[in-house]
Amino acid sequence: MNILGLEVSTSAAKAIIYSSKDGVIDVKSITYPEEVCDVISQDVDGMYETLLECVDKILEENKLEIHALSISTTWHSLLLLDENREPIDRLMTWADTEAADTVKEYRSDKEFSSMFYNKTGCVVHSVYPIWKFIHQTRTRQDIVDRVRYISSQQEYVFEKLTGERAVSKTIASGTGFFNINSLDWDDELLDFAGINREQLSPLVEPTYHAPLEEKMASKMGLPANIPVVIGGSDGALNQIGAGAMEEGIMTLSVGTSGALRLASSEPVLPDEPSTWCYYLANGKRIAGAATDGAGNCVEWFVKRLNRDSGHSLAQLDTIAEGVDRGNAPIFLPFIYGERCPGWDDQRLGGFHGIRGSHLIGDMYYALLEGVLFNLYHCYIILAEVMDIPDEIRISGGITNSPIWLQMAADIFQREVVTSEIEHASIIGAVALALDAMDEIESLEDFSPPMGEHVKPNPSMAEFYKARFGKYLETYQSM
């Protein structure tokens, strides 16, 4: 069976052809034009056309019969539709934090924050669509007056392909409208936001599928009525694609942003809102944490601080290897605000403890370390409410940096295992299709090949314990 996996992310569209017999056949990716996506918003028609362009390209180069499609998108997007289900404005992505001031008012109410957190698994924060929508009602009533339906990136793509309204419970669990305990829309929160169930799409499992509409099939050059699996979000699908549906396997991804995740048979939330808990698949939840600063901090450093030296990332790694780590500054990776664990949009980042003797290598080392300390901070909180994971599977741009990869093993004092699967989230969408088409017995049976095993250096344990203590002191002082 050949699966065509489709992914629309914050910055690009991607298509993959996967054979249940031979694995990945081909992958194509196209970055959105600037007018289509500025990170915080997207023109959904332009996003969809870029996706179709990607599909045309991969099908043109691979003359293979396609038996099913499956979708991967981002979490936390909001698209407002009129009575004809046409977009009223651009889609708001997870990166849109315009609602920060509105959110601040509600987050100061500890009783409300606790209620919201325990109902939804979501912290009171501007990343979530419920707060984006409430902020719109306060600031753009002209737009809100035209709103008839609430949608998302995933729903838009699925409806374009099949003509059917539906939303995966996985996507819904990242909206703030969804109850993580009952796995249904929460009527109390819908009333609070001023919307009703009829404005939201019917909830379905991520393995749910509908036939590809004839007109769209003709446009894509595919057979009509082949199944389109609705899929889920990139974060949840990364867990599935990494073969981590079983409890006790943590995924740690360090790409543009960072995240760590664990599957759970029930909702898992600490007393103090910090980590999150969403829906995964097959009745399981996914507990974890997401950070705003990771590869984007590296990109900022290279473009802003390294631009005159012209060092490549490989050269920066080599320079960082030789620094006096104990005397390096401390870096807080919140130059784009903070998600986990503090969820403070207005938290500032940067270097602390800079001396005149510090050079570019000292600062680059501190940046890599600070990103991992942010994730380790989240790991400690998550480990308090769940068992220590049996295994950590790591992915993202960090796997291209030997020093950064070894630092992760040393800071966590755990062996980390890389994956030979480069595109874990879209592979997760493929796994959903294989499960939906009965090509595998269950999602738990999906097991991609593993790569390098990186062992921690025990001699670095005390060093990083002390450095992390300095990091926490700096974090708390800010």
Kinemage of the C-alpha trace (Angstrom):
@kinemage 1
@onewidth
@group {chain A} dominant
@subgroup {mainchain}
@vectorlist {calphas} color= white
{ca met a 1} P 0.000 0.000 0.000
{ca asn a 2} L 1.271 3.492 -0.920
{ca ile a 3} L 0.336 6.356 1.404
{ca leu a 4} L 0.578 10.021 0.399
{ca gly a 5} L 1.305 11.970 3.563
{ca leu a 6} L 0.488 15.700 3.519
{ca glu a 7} L 1.861 18.226 5.995
{ca val a 8} L 1.222 21.935 6.407
{ca ser a 9} L 3.466 23.484 9.034
{ca thr a 10} L 4.143 27.038 10.148
{ca ser a 11} L 6.668 27.655 7.385
{ca ala a 12} L 6.281 25.043 4.634
{ca ala a 13} L 4.152 22.414 2.926
{ca lys a 14} L 5.448 18.874 2.624
{ca ala a 15} L 4.428 15.674 0.841
{ca ile a 16} L 5.759 12.150 1.332
{ca ile a 17} L 5.109 8.867 -0.426
{ca tyr a 18} L 5.421 5.898 1.918
{ca ser a 19} L 5.190 2.250 0.919
{ca ser a 20} L 4.061 -0.261 3.547
{ca lys a 21} L 6.580 -2.614 1.936
{ca asp a 22} L 9.584 -0.368 1.182
{ca gly a 23} L 9.198 2.593 3.585
{ca val a 24} L 9.841 6.191 2.481
{ca ile a 25} L 9.900 6.497 -1.317
{ca asp a 26} L 10.262 10.279 -1.653
{ca val a 27} L 9.765 13.562 0.225
{ca lys a 28} L 9.132 17.028 -1.192
{ca ser a 29} L 8.937 20.332 0.681
{ca ile a 30} L 8.087 23.865 -0.468
{ca thr a 31} L 8.519 26.939 1.729
{ca tyr a 32} L 5.524 29.265 1.699
{ca pro a 33} L 5.994 32.575 -0.099
{ca glu a 34} L 6.319 35.513 2.307
{ca glu a 35} L 2.873 36.813 1.392
{ca val a 36} L 1.335 33.449 2.353
{ca cys a 37} L 2.946 33.101 5.769
{ca asp a 38} L 4.622 35.555 8.140
{ca val a 39} L 4.869 32.929 10.931
{ca ile a 40} L 2.092 34.441 13.071
{ca ser a 41} L -0.535 34.246 10.314
{ca gln a 42} L -1.271 32.432 7.064
{ca asp a 43} L -3.325 33.017 3.961
{ca val a 44} L -5.072 29.624 3.935
{ca asp a 45} L -5.763 29.600 0.212
{ca gly a 46} L -2.091 30.287 -0.471
{ca met a 47} L -1.122 27.616 2.078
{ca tyr a 48} L -3.380 25.080 0.373
{ca glu a 49} L -2.151 25.952 -3.117
{ca thr a 50} L 1.440 25.480 -1.931
{ca leu a 51} L 0.444 22.055 -0.610
{ca leu a 52} L -1.101 21.126 -3.980
{ca glu a 53} L 2.070 22.314 -5.719
{ca cys a 54} L 4.047 19.989 -3.481
{ca val a 55} L 1.704 17.105 -4.305
{ca asp a 56} L 1.986 17.783 -8.048
{ca lys a 57} L 5.769 17.725 -7.774
{ca ile a 58} L 6.030 14.440 -5.888
{ca leu a 59} L 3.428 12.654 -8.022
{ca glu a 60} L 5.039 13.875 -11.241
{ca glu a 61} L 8.377 12.392 -10.198
{ca asn a 62} L 6.940 9.159 -8.794
{ca lys a 63} L 4.487 7.361 -11.052
{ca leu a 64} L 2.944 5.254 -8.304
{ca glu a 65} L -0.601 4.299 -7.435
{ca ile a 66} L -1.751 6.055 -4.254
{ca his a 67} L -4.137 4.155 -1.991
{ca ala a 68} L -4.757 6.686 0.818
{ca leu a 69} L -3.891 10.202 2.005
{ca ser a 70} L -3.208 11.361 5.558
{ca ile a 71} L -2.817 14.851 7.044
{ca ser a 72} L -0.424 16.477 9.518
{ca thr a 73} L -0.829 20.109 10.622
{ca thr a 74} L 0.179 22.322 13.534
{ca trp a 75} L -1.572 22.678 16.872
{ca his a 76} L -3.290 25.855 18.157
{ca ser a 77} L -4.357 27.559 14.913
{ca leu a 78} L -7.569 29.580 14.585
{ca leu a 79} L -9.486 30.280 11.373
{ca leu a 80} L -12.722 32.284 11.407
{ca leu a 81} L -15.307 31.456 8.723
{ca asp a 82} L -18.453 33.223 7.521
{ca glu a 83} L -21.879 31.676 6.884
{ca asn a 84} L -20.642 30.257 3.550
{ca arg a 85} L -17.621 28.694 5.333
{ca glu a 86} L -15.287 31.133 3.625
{ca pro a 87} L -12.320 32.614 5.534
{ca ile a 88} L -13.031 36.060 6.983
{ca asp a 89} L -9.396 36.832 7.682
{ca arg a 90} L -5.967 35.182 7.734
{ca leu a 91} L -5.448 32.110 9.889
{ca met a 92} L -3.809 32.808 13.262
{ca thr a 93} L -1.011 30.342 14.058
{ca trp a 94} L 0.284 29.227 17.443
{ca ala a 95} L 2.884 32.011 17.188
{ca asp a 96} L 0.245 34.768 17.343
{ca thr a 97} L 0.522 36.196 20.879
{ca glu a 98} L -1.604 39.297 20.274
{ca ala a 99} L -3.971 38.108 23.017
{ca ala a 100} L -1.264 38.358 25.706
{ca asp a 101} L -2.846 41.372 27.454
{ca thr a 102} L -6.296 39.755 27.500
{ca val a 103} L -4.814 36.522 28.829
{ca lys a 104} L -2.916 38.327 31.595
{ca glu a 105} L -6.189 39.437 33.146
{ca tyr a 106} L -7.544 35.888 33.419
{ca arg a 107} L -4.272 34.263 34.428
{ca ser a 108} L -4.054 36.464 37.507
{ca asp a 109} L -7.231 34.725 38.757
{ca lys a 110} L -5.688 31.588 40.304
{ca glu a 111} L -9.020 29.845 40.854
{ca phe a 112} L -10.060 30.348 37.225
{ca ser a 113} L -6.611 29.344 35.921
{ca ser a 114} L -6.707 26.118 37.909
{ca met a 115} L -10.229 25.289 36.703
{ca phe a 116} L -9.313 25.943 33.075
{ca tyr a 117} L -6.093 23.922 33.347
{ca asn a 118} L -7.731 20.885 34.934
{ca lys a 119} L -10.585 20.890 32.421
{ca thr a 120} L -8.533 21.344 29.261
{ca gly a 121} L -4.910 20.399 29.983
{ca cys a 122} L -4.062 23.833 28.551
{ca val a 123} L -2.543 26.731 30.477
{ca val a 124} L -4.189 30.170 30.280
{ca his a 125} L -1.943 31.493 27.503
{ca ser a 126} L -2.259 33.360 24.215
{ca val a 127} L -1.054 30.361 22.192
{ca tyr a 128} L -4.501 28.735 22.524
{ca pro a 129} L -7.362 29.503 20.093
{ca ile a 130} L -9.938 30.148 22.835
{ca trp a 131} L -7.942 33.193 23.958
{ca lys a 132} L -7.248 34.333 20.420
{ca phe a 133} L -11.008 34.305 19.809
{ca ile a 134} L -11.890 36.093 23.061
{ca his a 135} L -9.303 38.751 22.243
{ca gln a 136} L -10.912 39.224 18.819
{ca thr a 137} L -14.309 39.834 20.473
{ca arg a 138} L -12.690 42.638 22.464
{ca thr a 139} L -10.653 44.265 19.732
{ca arg a 140} L -12.197 43.438 16.336
{ca gln a 141} L -15.953 43.289 16.726
{ca asp a 142} L -16.394 44.016 13.010
{ca ile a 143} L -14.693 40.694 12.265
{ca val a 144} L -16.465 38.761 15.020
{ca asp a 145} L -19.895 39.931 13.851
{ca arg a 146} L -19.313 38.040 10.597
{ca val a 147} L -18.150 34.807 12.255
{ca arg a 148} L -20.426 31.812 11.816
{ca tyr a 149} L -17.932 28.951 12.195
{ca ile a 150} L -14.676 28.299 14.065
{ca ser a 151} L -12.072 26.283 12.149
{ca ser a 152} L -8.364 25.451 12.016
{ca gln a 153} L -5.546 24.602 9.640
{ca gln a 154} L -6.377 20.892 9.740
{ca glu a 155} L -10.115 21.321 9.252
{ca tyr a 156} L -9.592 23.607 6.269
{ca val a 157} L -7.335 21.114 4.468
{ca phe a 158} L -9.599 18.134 5.264
{ca glu a 159} L -12.711 19.981 4.100
{ca lys a 160} L -11.028 21.077 0.864
{ca leu a 161} L -10.069 17.479 0.111
{ca thr a 162} L -13.287 15.747 1.145
{ca gly a 163} L -16.006 18.403 1.368
{ca glu a 164} L -16.711 17.194 4.916
{ca arg a 165} L -16.671 19.097 8.220
{ca ala a 166} L -14.716 17.310 10.948
{ca val a 167} L -11.929 17.932 13.447
{ca ser a 168} L -9.568 15.416 14.967
{ca lys a 169} L -9.804 15.164 18.753
{ca thr a 170} L -6.033 15.538 18.724
{ca ile a 171} L -6.279 19.002 17.170
{ca ala a 172} L -9.335 19.920 19.286
{ca ser a 173} L -7.452 19.128 22.501
{ca gly a 174} L -5.081 22.010 21.778
{ca thr a 175} L -7.792 24.664 21.437
{ca gly a 176} L -8.917 25.383 25.009
{ca phe a 177} L -12.523 24.534 24.022
{ca phe a 178} L -12.038 20.774 24.624
{ca asn a 179} L -12.318 18.823 27.885
{ca ile a 180} L -9.314 16.502 28.240
{ca asn a 181} L -11.229 14.290 30.689
{ca ser a 182} L -14.494 13.726 28.805
{ca leu a 183} L -12.849 14.041 25.354
{ca asp a 184} L -15.657 16.325 24.221
{ca trp a 185} L -16.249 20.038 23.714
{ca asp a 186} L -16.691 21.707 27.116
{ca asp a 187} L -20.049 23.507 27.246
{ca glu a 188} L -19.055 25.721 30.182
{ca leu a 189} L -16.023 27.029 28.299
{ca leu a 190} L -18.002 27.441 25.082
{ca asp a 191} L -20.460 29.633 26.981
{ca phe a 192} L -17.537 31.541 28.481
{ca ala a 193} L -16.138 32.234 24.992
{ca gly a 194} L -19.562 33.107 23.573
{ca ile a 195} L -19.815 30.332 20.973
{ca asn a 196} L -21.927 27.192 20.575
{ca arg a 197} L -21.327 23.620 19.418
{ca glu a 198} L -22.882 24.256 16.016
{ca gln a 199} L -20.038 26.647 15.244
{ca leu a 200} L -17.483 23.874 15.801
{ca ser a 201} L -16.868 20.817 13.648
{ca pro a 202} L -17.896 17.301 14.745
{ca leu a 203} L -15.188 15.534 16.757
{ca val a 204} L -13.578 12.396 15.308
{ca glu a 205} L -10.633 10.118 16.038
{ca pro a 206} L -7.386 10.940 14.176
{ca thr a 207} L -7.796 7.692 12.185
{ca tyr a 208} L -11.162 8.872 10.831
{ca his a 209} L -11.303 9.022 7.032
{ca ala a 210} L -13.583 10.259 4.274
{ca pro a 211} L -13.398 9.795 0.472
{ca leu a 212} L -11.367 12.200 -1.651
{ca glu a 213} L -13.836 14.448 -3.464
{ca glu a 214} L -14.076 13.798 -7.202
{ca lys a 215} L -13.260 17.379 -8.265
{ca met a 216} L -10.214 17.500 -6.009
{ca ala a 217} L -9.114 14.030 -7.111
{ca ser a 218} L -9.174 15.185 -10.718
{ca lys a 219} L -7.145 18.284 -9.862
{ca met a 220} L -4.521 16.213 -8.022
{ca gly a 221} L -4.419 13.429 -10.587
{ca leu a 222} L -5.556 10.813 -8.062
{ca pro a 223} L -8.415 8.291 -8.095
{ca ala a 224} L -11.682 9.657 -6.698
{ca asn a 225} L -12.962 8.329 -3.386
{ca ile a 226} L -9.653 7.027 -2.036
{ca pro a 227} L -9.641 7.536 1.757
{ca val a 228} L -8.323 10.754 3.290
{ca val a 229} L -7.310 10.201 6.927
{ca ile a 230} L -7.883 13.345 9.002
{ca gly a 231} L -4.705 12.876 11.055
{ca gly a 232} L -3.535 15.210 13.796
{ca ser a 233} L -0.969 17.739 14.923
{ca asp a 234} L 2.749 17.596 14.262
{ca gly a 235} L 3.569 17.262 17.983
{ca ala a 236} L 1.291 14.275 18.553
{ca leu a 237} L 2.250 12.699 15.245
{ca asn a 238} L 5.931 13.039 16.133
{ca gln a 239} L 5.208 10.767 19.106
{ca ile a 240} L 3.504 8.220 16.853
{ca gly a 241} L 6.113 8.502 14.096
{ca ala a 242} L 8.890 7.935 16.644
{ca gly a 243} L 7.234 4.664 17.682
{ca ala a 244} L 6.512 6.078 21.149
{ca met a 245} L 2.841 5.209 21.683
{ca glu a 246} L 3.784 2.909 24.563
{ca glu a 247} L 4.092 4.531 27.978
{ca gly a 248} L 7.615 5.137 29.248
{ca ile a 249} L 9.090 6.369 25.956
{ca met a 250} L 9.841 10.086 25.929
{ca thr a 251} L 10.373 12.003 22.708
{ca leu a 252} L 12.631 15.037 22.923
{ca ser a 253} L 12.625 17.241 19.841
{ca val a 254} L 14.925 20.225 19.479
{ca gly a 255} L 14.175 21.965 16.201
{ca thr a 256} L 12.936 25.525 15.644
{ca ser a 257} L 11.304 25.198 19.063
{ca gly a 258} L 11.705 22.441 21.638
{ca ala a 259} L 9.381 19.841 23.123
{ca leu a 260} L 9.320 16.721 25.249
{ca arg a 261} L 6.408 14.314 25.397
{ca leu a 262} L 5.165 11.079 26.996
{ca ala a 263} L 2.105 8.966 26.192
{ca ser a 264} L -0.290 8.299 29.066
{ca ser a 265} L -3.431 6.218 29.518
{ca glu a 266} L -5.059 9.076 31.463
{ca pro a 267} L -4.744 12.864 31.867
{ca val a 268} L -1.593 13.887 33.750
{ca leu a 269} L -1.288 17.405 35.175
{ca pro a 270} L 0.834 18.851 37.993
{ca asp a 271} L -0.840 20.952 40.693
{ca glu a 272} L 0.712 24.159 39.367
{ca pro a 273} L -0.057 24.897 35.680
{ca ser a 274} L 3.229 24.306 33.831
{ca thr a 275} L 3.231 21.292 31.497
{ca trp a 276} L 0.341 20.489 29.177
{ca cys a 277} L -1.795 17.413 28.411
{ca tyr a 278} L -3.555 16.844 25.067
{ca tyr a 279} L -5.191 13.920 23.269
{ca leu a 280} L -2.976 11.526 21.306
{ca ala a 281} L -4.974 8.635 19.793
{ca asn a 282} L -6.656 5.342 20.730
{ca gly a 283} L -7.851 6.747 24.047
{ca lys a 284} L -4.365 7.857 25.106
{ca arg a 285} L -3.265 11.328 26.124
{ca ile a 286} L 0.097 12.961 25.557
{ca ala a 287} L 1.665 14.911 28.418
{ca gly a 288} L 4.543 17.215 27.769
{ca ala a 289} L 6.067 20.630 27.508
{ca ala a 290} L 6.905 22.940 24.615
{ca thr a 291} L 9.467 25.723 24.641
{ca asp a 292} L 9.639 28.718 22.330
{ca gly a 293} L 13.430 28.938 22.196
{ca ala a 294} L 15.645 26.369 20.452
{ca gly a 295} L 16.819 26.406 16.834
{ca asn a 296} L 15.289 29.858 16.404
{ca cys a 297} L 17.742 31.099 19.061
{ca val a 298} L 20.603 29.548 17.081
{ca glu a 299} L 19.332 31.256 13.929
{ca trp a 300} L 19.096 34.598 15.788
{ca phe a 301} L 22.647 34.175 17.089
{ca val a 302} L 24.056 33.362 13.659
{ca lys a 303} L 22.277 36.253 11.933
{ca arg a 304} L 22.734 38.926 14.610
{ca leu a 305} L 25.865 38.148 16.633
{ca asn a 306} L 27.882 35.941 14.301
{ca arg a 307} L 27.305 37.827 11.060
{ca asp a 308} L 30.661 39.641 11.042
{ca ser a 309} L 32.745 36.528 11.783
{ca gly a 310} L 30.955 34.433 9.182
{ca his a 311} L 31.488 31.163 11.085
{ca ser a 312} L 29.425 28.192 9.929
{ca leu a 313} L 27.427 26.185 12.463
{ca ala a 314} L 30.055 23.432 12.284
{ca gln a 315} L 32.793 25.979 13.006
{ca leu a 316} L 30.812 27.424 15.922
{ca asp a 317} L 30.439 23.897 17.323
{ca thr a 318} L 34.207 23.405 17.111
{ca ile a 319} L 34.892 26.756 18.805
{ca ala a 320} L 32.355 26.004 21.560
{ca glu a 321} L 34.048 22.665 22.239
{ca gly a 322} L 37.167 24.499 23.391
{ca val a 323} L 35.650 27.080 25.778
{ca asp a 324} L 35.977 27.092 29.572
{ca arg a 325} L 32.444 25.905 30.227
{ca gly a 326} L 32.511 26.730 33.919
{ca asn a 327} L 33.154 30.410 33.192
{ca ala a 328} L 30.669 30.746 30.326
{ca pro a 329} L 27.738 33.148 30.783
{ca ile a 330} L 24.210 31.911 31.458
{ca phe a 331} L 21.710 32.151 28.590
{ca leu a 332} L 17.931 32.361 29.064
{ca pro a 333} L 16.355 31.218 25.750
{ca phe a 334} L 13.313 33.497 25.994
{ca ile a 335} L 14.115 36.009 23.281
{ca tyr a 336} L 10.725 35.082 21.741
{ca gly a 337} L 8.911 34.857 25.094
{ca glu a 338} L 8.275 31.806 27.236
{ca arg a 339} L 5.911 28.879 26.993
{ca cys a 340} L 6.787 26.051 29.390
{ca pro a 341} L 7.260 26.040 32.273
{ca gly a 342} L 6.377 29.653 33.199
{ca trp a 343} L 4.077 30.572 30.266
{ca asp a 344} L 5.128 34.220 30.390
{ca asp a 345} L 4.791 36.000 27.021
{ca gln a 346} L 6.690 38.960 28.415
{ca arg a 347} L 9.642 37.090 29.941
{ca leu a 348} L 12.904 38.351 28.482
{ca gly a 349} L 15.871 36.279 27.441
{ca gly a 350} L 19.529 36.877 26.801
{ca phe a 351} L 22.983 36.451 28.291
{ca his a 352} L 23.712 37.004 31.964
{ca gly a 353} L 27.137 37.266 33.553
{ca ile a 354} L 28.932 38.565 30.470
{ca arg a 355} L 32.558 39.569 31.011
{ca gly a 356} L 34.968 41.451 28.782
{ca ser a 357} L 36.959 38.240 28.324
{ca his a 358} L 34.033 36.349 26.799
{ca leu a 359} L 34.263 35.593 23.097
{ca ile a 360} L 31.769 34.358 20.540
{ca gly a 361} L 32.473 30.711 21.411
{ca asp a 362} L 31.583 31.292 25.089
{ca met a 363} L 28.264 32.838 24.115
{ca tyr a 364} L 27.440 30.146 21.564
{ca tyr a 365} L 28.151 27.418 24.101
{ca ala a 366} L 25.944 29.203 26.656
{ca leu a 367} L 23.118 29.428 24.104
{ca leu a 368} L 23.170 25.683 23.381
{ca glu a 369} L 23.286 24.970 27.101
{ca gly a 370} L 20.453 27.393 27.931
{ca val a 371} L 18.089 25.816 25.407
{ca leu a 372} L 18.674 22.410 27.011
{ca phe a 373} L 18.343 23.811 30.543
{ca asn a 374} L 14.893 25.169 29.623
{ca leu a 375} L 13.889 21.690 28.438
{ca tyr a 376} L 15.479 20.011 31.472
{ca his a 377} L 13.526 22.381 33.745
{ca cys a 378} L 10.340 21.077 32.101
{ca tyr a 379} L 11.607 17.479 32.336
{ca ile a 380} L 11.945 17.731 36.124
{ca ile a 381} L 8.342 18.922 36.471
{ca leu a 382} L 7.038 16.232 34.125
{ca ala a 383} L 9.023 13.521 35.937
{ca glu a 384} L 7.364 14.526 39.212
{ca val a 385} L 3.872 13.675 37.908
{ca met a 386} L 4.855 10.698 35.727
{ca asp a 387} L 7.369 7.899 36.054
{ca ile a 388} L 10.942 8.542 34.923
{ca pro a 389} L 10.958 7.526 31.240
{ca asp a 390} L 12.560 4.233 30.296
{ca glu a 391} L 13.933 5.706 27.078
{ca ile a 392} L 14.477 9.117 25.478
{ca arg a 393} L 14.245 9.395 21.695
{ca ile a 394} L 15.675 12.639 20.347
{ca ser a 395} L 15.057 14.360 17.011
{ca gly a 396} L 15.379 17.679 15.207
{ca gly a 397} L 18.298 19.883 14.215
{ca ile a 398} L 20.143 18.957 17.416
{ca thr a 399} L 21.059 15.613 15.847
{ca asn a 400} L 23.258 17.482 13.335
{ca ser a 401} L 25.401 18.918 16.161
{ca pro a 402} L 27.595 16.361 17.991
{ca ile a 403} L 28.415 18.790 20.822
{ca trp a 404} L 24.756 19.714 21.381
{ca leu a 405} L 23.670 16.066 21.256
{ca gln a 406} L 26.302 15.053 23.825
{ca met a 407} L 25.322 17.998 26.027
{ca ala a 408} L 21.731 16.716 26.039
{ca ala a 409} L 22.869 13.291 27.246
{ca asp a 410} L 25.149 14.893 29.880
{ca ile a 411} L 22.576 17.389 31.205
{ca phe a 412} L 19.773 14.819 31.418
{ca gln a 413} L 22.290 12.120 32.491
{ca arg a 414} L 20.397 9.714 30.273
{ca glu a 415} L 21.222 7.843 27.112
{ca val a 416} L 19.456 9.481 24.176
{ca val a 417} L 18.608 7.615 20.981
{ca thr a 418} L 18.378 9.307 17.609
{ca ser a 419} L 16.001 8.151 14.894
{ca glu a 420} L 16.760 7.225 11.314
{ca ile a 421} L 13.357 8.673 10.427
{ca glu a 422} L 13.950 12.289 9.412
{ca his a 423} L 10.318 13.401 9.129
{ca ala a 424} L 8.735 11.956 12.279
{ca ser a 425} L 5.510 14.004 12.270
{ca ile a 426} L 4.463 13.239 8.705
{ca ile a 427} L 5.524 9.611 9.256
{ca gly a 428} L 3.127 9.681 12.207
{ca ala a 429} L 0.362 10.685 9.796
{ca val a 430} L 1.358 7.750 7.595
{ca ala a 431} L 1.129 5.427 10.625
{ca leu a 432} L -2.434 6.637 11.252
{ca ala a 433} L -3.327 5.745 7.667
{ca leu a 434} L -1.701 2.305 7.973
{ca asp a 435} L -3.738 1.714 11.125
{ca ala a 436} L -6.956 3.007 9.541
{ca met a 437} L -6.419 0.750 6.502
{ca asp a 438} L -5.621 -2.295 8.723
{ca glu a 439} L -2.071 -2.512 7.397
{ca ile a 440} L -0.820 -2.689 11.002
{ca glu a 441} L -2.612 -4.204 14.004
{ca ser a 442} L -2.309 -1.069 16.133
{ca leu a 443} L -0.400 2.201 16.367
{ca glu a 444} L 1.668 0.658 19.163
{ca asp a 445} L 3.050 -1.781 16.582
{ca phe a 446} L 4.528 0.981 14.437
{ca ser a 447} L 8.270 0.888 15.074
{ca pro a 448} L 10.681 2.974 12.953
{ca pro a 449} L 14.412 2.154 12.830
{ca met a 450} L 16.520 3.740 15.569
{ca gly a 451} L 19.859 5.448 14.966
{ca glu a 452} L 22.739 6.494 17.219
{ca his a 453} L 22.821 5.796 20.972
{ca val a 454} L 24.511 8.692 22.808
{ca lys a 455} L 25.568 7.828 26.351
{ca pro a 456} L 26.025 10.428 29.112
{ca asn a 457} L 29.413 11.170 30.614
{ca pro a 458} L 28.996 10.526 34.394
{ca ser a 459} L 31.889 12.875 35.154
{ca met a 460} L 29.790 15.804 33.850
{ca ala a 461} L 26.861 15.170 36.218
{ca glu a 462} L 28.026 17.422 39.067
{ca phe a 463} L 29.229 20.106 36.689
{ca tyr a 464} L 25.842 20.433 34.983
{ca lys a 465} L 24.005 20.177 38.299
{ca ala a 466} L 25.893 23.293 39.438
{ca arg a 467} L 25.418 25.094 36.114
{ca phe a 468} L 21.691 24.313 36.139
{ca gly a 469} L 21.514 25.749 39.656
{ca lys a 470} L 22.954 29.023 38.308
{ca tyr a 471} L 20.454 28.911 35.451
{ca leu a 472} L 17.535 28.535 37.894
{ca glu a 473} L 18.830 31.392 40.041
{ca thr a 474} L 18.962 33.630 36.975
{ca tyr a 475} L 15.527 32.434 35.784
{ca gln a 476} L 13.913 33.134 39.141
{ca ser a 477} L 15.570 36.537 39.499
{ca met a 478} L 13.985 37.563 36.173
